[in-house]
Amino acid sequence: MISRPNINPRLILLHLGLILLGALGGLAAQAVGLPLPFILGSLIVVALATQVSELVVRDPQRALLPPGFKFNDTFRAIFIAVIGMTIGTRITTEVLMSLPRAAFSFAALTLFVPLTFWVNYLIFRRVGGYDHPTALFSASPGGLYEAMLFGEQTGADMRQLMLAQFLRIIFVVTLLPIGMSLYVGHPVGSSGGMRFVAEGTGLEHLPVAALVVGLGLYGGFRLHLPAAQLMGPLLLGALVTLSGLAVLDLPNWTLSASQIVIGTTLGTRFTGIRPAMLLRGAWLATLTVGAMLLIGTAMALALHPLSGEAVDVLLTSFAPGGVTEMALIALSLNANPAFVTLHHVYRIILTVFVLTWAARRMDRG
């Protein structure tokens, strides 16, 4: 559930300052040709600023981010909802007709989740030297909040667990578009000239789009949908588009702004983490994310002739990032975002089942 808005003027100014810093990072990343510049640029700049501030400023209260700071969930949810609605507009009759072909990829994903869980556990346990509960819940290829909840209940080291889970998302968000850019030979996403909607789209559809976003958010939480702030607006946006009730196109800058907010939020997750722990966590994240992407690539290559989907669409469907971040990447790469999002929702549901089973096994000793 999203948090209640905090109207503390200092916190409001801090949020606005962080977003401005993230926007500057996004523009710099776009200037140098990074893929997905607004999400990667904002993430990198805010993370660096957070780490440098904590190293230079002796008094934690005077650092860039105060102790215990958490980016406001309500504000972030609005931008996630915009992403969801935009993906919903991509669900066409052609996409629905192609769903039977996804049976192969859903079956492969059913194997992918327990396989990567096991591989990651071995890496954290044997290479990282983590204790059993910390290694087990750090190994989860999804279900960030569920992994932290079960980890806390079973006595895991929460700093190591949170670092492992956040770095999983950050590394996938960073490495996937860079890898695809190297594969195709040019930057992908908005830095490569990608446009999310038709050229010249203005704000004429904003009132209806805002209504869909608001109702989608409300409905998503009332129905307890997985990834509610994304899936509620996605489903409502799809319904409105398929029925022909309204056009929901928004200007490209609205999704660029969404990337900046998501990237800025991820960048703030580096607060309170010492450099030595960060380096160790980054090494283990490189091994685990690398292993998951290799397994996902192998499955994507094997599924391509069976499903008829492009390899980049299948790889994005298997990449173990957050649902929101992977949906945004699929949208940015024009990689069948509705197809990709359905796979990630299924991955999270599978992962939660595995986490619940593992937690019950530990409770039984």
Secondary structure as UniProt FT lines:
FT   HELIX           9..32
FT   HELIX           37..56
FT   HELIX           60..62
FT   TURN            67..68
FT   HELIX           73..88
FT   TURN            89..90
FT   HELIX           93..98
FT   HELIX           99..102
FT   HELIX           103..122
FT   HELIX           123..127
FT   HELIX           132..138
FT   HELIX           144..153
FT   TURN            154..155
FT   HELIX           158..184
FT   HELIX           189..192
FT   TURN            199..200
FT   TURN            204..205
FT   HELIX           206..222
FT   TURN            223..224
FT   TURN            226..227
FT   HELIX           228..243
FT   HELIX           252..267
FT   HELIX           268..270
FT   TURN            271..272
FT   HELIX           275..307
FT   HELIX           311..318
FT   HELIX           323..332
FT   TURN            333..334
FT   HELIX           337..363
//
